[in-house]
Amino acid sequence: MGTLLSGKRRERSARRARAAAVAELRRTYRDLRANDAAFQQAQDRFAIEQLIYEHAALECRCRALLRELRGGEHPCRR
Protein backbone atom coordinates (compact mmCIF):
# COMPACT_ATOMS: atom_id res chain seq x y z
CA MET A 1 0.00 0.00 0.00
CA GLY A 2 2.97 2.30 0.61
CA THR A 3 4.03 2.13 -3.03
CA LEU A 4 0.50 3.01 -4.15
CA LEU A 5 0.58 6.19 -2.09
CA SER A 6 4.07 7.13 -3.25
CA GLY A 7 3.01 6.50 -6.85
CA LYS A 8 0.04 8.83 -6.42
CA ARG A 9 2.31 11.45 -4.85
CA ARG A 10 4.71 11.22 -7.78
CA GLU A 11 1.81 11.50 -10.21
CA ARG A 12 0.38 14.51 -8.38
CA SER A 13 3.83 16.10 -8.22
CA ALA A 14 4.33 15.51 -11.96
CA ARG A 15 0.95 17.11 -12.71
CA ARG A 16 1.85 20.14 -10.60
CA ALA A 17 5.25 20.45 -12.28
CA ARG A 18 3.63 20.26 -15.72
CA ALA A 19 1.03 22.88 -14.78
CA ALA A 20 3.81 25.15 -13.51
CA ALA A 21 5.77 24.68 -16.74
CA VAL A 22 2.67 25.48 -18.82
CA ALA A 23 2.06 28.63 -16.76
CA GLU A 24 5.71 29.65 -17.17
CA LEU A 25 5.49 29.06 -20.93
CA ARG A 26 2.40 31.28 -21.13
CA ARG A 27 4.18 34.03 -19.16
CA THR A 28 7.21 33.72 -21.42
CA TYR A 29 5.06 34.00 -24.57
CA ARG A 30 3.38 37.07 -23.05
CA ASP A 31 6.82 38.56 -22.34
CA LEU A 32 7.88 37.81 -25.92
CA ARG A 33 4.85 39.67 -27.28
CA ALA A 34 5.63 42.63 -24.99
CA ASN A 35 9.25 42.55 -26.14
CA ASP A 36 8.14 42.60 -29.79
CA ALA A 37 5.84 45.56 -29.13
CA ALA A 38 8.61 47.44 -27.34
CA PHE A 39 11.00 46.70 -30.19
CA GLN A 40 8.55 48.23 -32.68
CA GLN A 41 8.46 51.42 -30.59
CA ALA A 42 12.15 51.64 -29.65
CA GLN A 43 14.18 54.54 -31.02
CA ASP A 44 17.38 54.38 -28.98
CA ARG A 45 20.11 52.08 -30.31
CA PHE A 46 20.98 50.87 -26.81
CA ALA A 47 17.34 50.03 -26.07
CA ILE A 48 17.05 48.17 -29.38
CA GLU A 49 20.17 46.15 -28.62
CA GLN A 50 18.88 45.27 -25.15
CA LEU A 51 15.54 44.19 -26.60
CA ILE A 52 17.29 41.96 -29.13
CA TYR A 53 19.23 40.19 -26.36
CA GLU A 54 16.10 39.89 -24.24
CA HIS A 55 14.20 38.43 -27.21
CA ALA A 56 16.90 35.81 -27.76
CA ALA A 57 16.82 34.85 -24.07
CA LEU A 58 13.03 34.58 -24.09
CA GLU A 59 13.09 32.38 -27.20
CA CYS A 60 15.66 30.14 -25.54
CA ARG A 61 13.43 29.88 -22.46
CA CYS A 62 10.45 28.95 -24.65
CA ARG A 63 12.44 26.20 -26.34
CA ALA A 64 13.60 24.81 -22.99
CA LEU A 65 10.04 24.81 -21.60
CA LEU A 66 8.65 23.16 -24.72
CA ARG A 67 11.35 20.50 -24.56
CA GLU A 68 10.48 19.89 -20.90
CA LEU A 69 6.76 19.65 -21.62
CA ARG A 70 7.31 17.28 -24.51
CA GLY A 71 9.49 15.08 -22.33
CA GLY A 72 12.32 15.31 -24.84
CA GLU A 73 15.98 14.71 -24.44
CA HIS A 74 18.02 17.22 -22.51
CA PRO A 75 21.01 17.95 -24.77
CA CYS A 76 23.11 19.24 -21.89
CA ARG A 77 22.78 16.03 -19.87
CA ARG A 78 24.86 12.98 -20.66
N, C-alpha and C positions, 0 to 999 in steps of 0.2 A: 504494500500500500504506500510505502514511503516513496518508491520510484514513480508511482502515479502522481503523487502530489508534486514531486520535483519536476516531472515532465510538464505538468500544467503550469507551474511557475515559469519554466523556461519558455513555454509557448506564450504565456501572458507577457513576459519580458520581451520576447521577440516582437510581439504585436505592438507593444509600446515603443520599442526602438524604431520599428518601421513607421509608425505614426509620427514620431519625432522627426525622422528623416524626410518624410513627405512634407511636413510643416516647414522644415528648414529649406527644402527645395522650393516651396511656394514663396517663402520670404526672399530667397536668392533670386528667383525670377522677377519678383516685384522690384528688388534692388537693381536688377539689370535694366528693367524698363525705365526706372528713375534715372539711371546712369545714361541711358540712351537719350532721354529727354534733356538732361543737363548738357550732354554733349552737343545737341542741336542748338542750344542757347549760348554755349560758351564762346567767349570772344578772346579771352586771355590765353596766350600760348602755354603758360604754365598750368592753367586750369585744364586745358585740353589734354596736355600730356598726363596729368594726374588721372583724368577720366579714362584715358586709354589704358593705363596700368590697372586701374580699378576694374574696368571692363574685363580685362584679361584674367584677373584674379577671380572675378565672379563667374566667368565661363568655366574656369578650372574647378571651382567649387561645385557648379552644376554637374559637370562630368563626373566628379567624385561621388556626389550624391546619387546620381543615376546608376553608376556602377554598383554602389552599395545596395540600392533598391532592387536592382536586377540580380543581385547575388553573384556578380561576375568575379573574375579573377582580380586580385590586387597585384598590379605589376610591380609594386615596390617590395612585396613580400616574396621570399624564396624559401 
